[in-house]
Amino acid sequence: MASILDEYEDSQIIRNPVQSRMCAANMIGITHSGFVNVRLEEEKPIFNKQRIDFSPPEKINHFAVCNNQLCMSLGKDTLLRIDLGKPDQPNQIELGRKDDSKVHKLFLDPTGSHLVISLTTSECVYLNRNTQKVRSLSRWRGHLIESVGWNKLFGTETNTGPILVGTSQGLIFEAEISASEGTLFNTNPDQYFRQVHSLEEDGKPAPVCCLEVERGIESKYFIIATTRKRLFQFVGRLAEGSEQQGLSSIFAQNQDLLPSFQEFPVNMGYSEIAFYTSKLRSCPKSFAWMMGNGVLYGQLDYVRPDSLLSDVQVWEYTPDIDFKFNKPISIVLTQFHFLLLLPDRVKAICTLNGQVVYEDVFPDKFGTLKKMIKDPVGGLVWIYTEKAVFRYHIQRESRDVWQMYMNMNKFDLAKEYCRDRPECIDMVLAKEAEHCFQNKRYLESAKCYALTQNYFEEIALKFIEAKQEEALKEFLLKKLNNLKSTEKTQITLLVTWLTELYLNRLGQLELDKAQIDLFQVTREEFRSFLCSTRFKECFFNNRSTIYDLLASHGNVEDMVYFSVIMQDYERVISHYCQHDDYSAALEVLSKHCDEKLFYKFSPVLMQHIPKKVVDAWIQMGNRLDPKKLIPALVNYSQTGSTQQIDETIRYMEFCVYQLDVKEEAIHNYLLSLYAKYKKDSLLWYLEQAGTHASEIHYDLKYALRLCAEHQNLQACVLVYKIMELYEEAVDLALQVDVDLAKSCADLPEDDEELRKTLWLKIACHVVQEEKDVKKAMNCLSSCNLLKIEDILPFFPDFVTIDHFKEAIIISLDEYNQHIEELKHEMEEATESAKRIREDIQEMRNKYGVVESQEKCATCDFPLLNRPFYLFLCGHMFHHDCLVQEVTPHLSALKQSKLEELQKKLTATTQTTKSRHRPKEEDAVSLGKGQGSREQLKSDIDDIIAAECAYCGELMIKSIDKPFIDPQKFDEEMSSWL
């Protein structure tokens, strides 16, 4: 399907087939650009002519302009000066010449301050910008001045410094002009005027048409002088500080040798040289000399020892320039053009290709064109006739220069002059790329193509057809680097393609042993490409594709390298394990400390390098979960070597004793390892693990079964002890050692009955199994719960009493001692009862005196108004006040009991107040009720009057209680607001 642009192009070809064919011919070899050049408006011309709104009162004879100072000679004796900064303030001066002398030429210095007027009578006058007075240059008299070489370095507004002056007779003088009034003995402005050299043509003096003085580097001076056919160069050095003394020594340095000059055969009677200076007060960069054969133009090279001129070319006059009727008059040089003034027109010739790029014909009404001058400071070009003045503005002179440089294959210069025009740069790059491609400089071509907007597919196919993979790779790399991060599809395509190209190249180089160095360089380049941070995301998202490419080329080393970059350590470790490089695999594991990878690869590594693996586990410390490593340990602890088993135990001990792991599975596993392989450590582990079930972290039942399986009875006894199964512990301990059984029998300290039973078992075992009466007697001394009569049934009938004599005596003594202790206790109890009865009797006779003015300690009202309580401490309370004071401090149980007793007391009181006279049965009932009422009062008194509310224990316990109940705090706070 054709695009809109294709349809537009086809329509243009149909409308204008000739022009289209020309455009197509010009574009041969240049691929299509992505830019569309749309010109919204007509471009302004480079040379823009403007006529000055000025009508001279007389004919213009001569004209000079510099530094915005314009001077012109009008008629015979009038000089007009105009400051272009103030054009409305012209200054007209009369020369005051009464003879027939006319102005021959005007010479204005670069500052616009010094004007030298050459007269046809071989005289010269001088006029300074700041004065109105024309002064005669007496020393110059007798010479017709044709040219002046101004001193740009030392010229000021009041002094010209050393200058050179050329005459019509080929003489070159050195002079200096001062604008000051001088001294008593020297009033002339010319300080000195001395000849320094002379020029000839064909053995005869020739007029010095032009003079130019320039200073290069290291105090090296260059003087260019022209005659009608010759161009002379003088080169010399002036000592530092001697520049003010003059330029004559430069000519003296060239006396021994003939001066360097170039000569052309045709003589048109005069010549003119123009220079181009890019910046003010800098040396000229190029020149153009108008002479009889044409225009000699080129560059000025101040470094060359032999000649100042370089890259010299001659532009021959076109056929329409005829020396008889249409002779060139003046020349002006710009950066890329020189302008040639003819009697009726101006031609602009490009210095790059010698083509006439501009021609401006002046109407006859203005008269013949007389002169063209360029202001080196302002950059304007001035042309005058006898009746009018014109000026040219030169705008964007370098606008189309890039195209000329491009056609000349000077691509760097072309890019420099169109760097702010991307569509032009694209064309230059495309042309440069095609030029390099045709000259088989494929790498350079690829770099240029990558910077263009040309079709990607077209360029790629060019390199593929030319079988230039390196150039294609360079093109793709440059193109990739120029892509934006948002162009993810294009980035993915180029990254994948480049990977394939790199792998192809590495495969080719690897087969050629002579190119091992290039192979290493290419590999480093490829690896740098893989680890590029800019495309890291692309590599990560498409890593499976990259892996497939690497695998298809069998490039294992780079695949491992890429896996490390992608942090795909699982693939790296798998690779090392497949190639039996377990140490390298463990090194990767240890370096990156990925717990999941440890869990996955530890079983394989543990089989081959158990010690290193355990060292790595220990180094990881708490970051690894020991439970998840148990599969790797269990697998090889069952079928593995002694080293694997030892390393397994070492890691389990590290977890238990250093990491202080509490998990039951770890402790159970270590217990099983001890039971199977290190029985000596099993008992120590059980002892230090703790003696109470809450302290240990292994499964007691599992431990018991494990110890029983491996016939470790002592360990079983220890587990029974921890489980508090003392009978089983004693039964099993008796199979090992009686002393062990004794230690188990004393454990149930709170249960004397059980202890006695356990000791009886021991005694029974000693008597019946070991038949050791003496050891049985020792059991009696070891346990105070056993008596001789308890163990007598265990002895056989044939045992004599002699064996028990001592034990029987001890037992009888203990009984007697016990009887005496009981008697003593009974006596103490009788005495205590007697003292209690006496205290009760004494208390019944105690009393207290209450005065009538006594008040309740709580409410401060008279005490005798209501029932009250009197305490030994002296505090007195109303009954109801005491109840109110004590109740909040009572426990919930006592509060509920008090409330219940009060309700019962109230009910009893109401029954007593009945108005009906009771019968005899009722009296009996009332008596019983009266007794019940008194009991209720007594119970209430026991609760509320057990002690003084202010002096008793109740008050002491209430010290740490808040004054306001926390549950009622909010309510209390709101009541105060």
MOGI-V137891 format. One record per run of one state. SS is the DSSP state (H for helix, E for strand, C for the rest). FROM is the first residue (numbers start at 1). TO is the last residue. If there is no record, write none. Layout:
# MOGI-V137891
ss,from,to
SS,FROM,TO
SS,FROM,TO
This chain:
# MOGI-V137891
ss,from,to
C,1,3
H,4,15
C,16,16
H,17,26
C,27,46
E,47,51
C,52,59
E,60,66
C,67,68
E,69,74
C,75,77
E,78,83
H,84,86
C,87,90
E,91,94
C,95,102
E,103,108
C,109,113
E,114,119
C,120,123
E,124,128
C,129,134
E,135,136
C,137,137
H,138,140
C,141,144
E,145,149
C,150,158
E,159,159
C,160,162
E,163,167
C,168,170
E,171,178
C,179,189
E,190,198
C,199,199
E,200,201
C,202,203
E,204,205
C,206,209
E,210,215
C,216,219
E,220,226
C,227,229
E,230,237
C,238,242
H,243,245
C,246,247
H,248,252
C,253,259
E,260,263
C,264,271
E,272,276
C,277,285
E,286,291
C,292,293
E,294,300
C,301,308
E,309,316
C,317,329
E,330,333
C,334,336
E,337,341
C,342,344
E,345,350
C,351,355
E,356,361
C,362,363
H,364,366
C,367,370
E,371,374
C,375,380
E,381,384
C,385,388
E,389,394
C,395,400
H,401,407
C,408,410
H,411,416
C,417,421
H,422,438
C,439,441
H,442,450
C,451,455
H,456,465
C,466,468
H,469,482
C,483,487
H,488,511
C,512,512
H,513,530
C,531,535
H,536,541
C,542,542
H,543,552
C,553,555
H,556,565
C,566,568
H,569,578
C,579,581
H,582,592
C,593,594
H,595,608
C,609,609
H,610,623
C,624,625
H,626,639
C,640,641
H,642,658
C,659,663
H,664,677
C,678,678
H,679,689
C,690,699
H,700,709
C,710,712
H,713,722
C,723,725
H,726,733
C,734,737
H,738,745
C,746,751
H,752,769
C,770,772
H,773,782
C,783,787
H,788,794
C,795,800
H,801,803
C,804,804
H,805,844
C,845,854
E,855,855
C,856,861
E,862,862
H,863,865
C,866,867
E,868,870
C,871,875
E,876,878
H,879,887
C,888,891
H,892,912
C,913,919
H,920,944
C,945,952
H,953,957
C,958,965
H,966,976
C,977,977
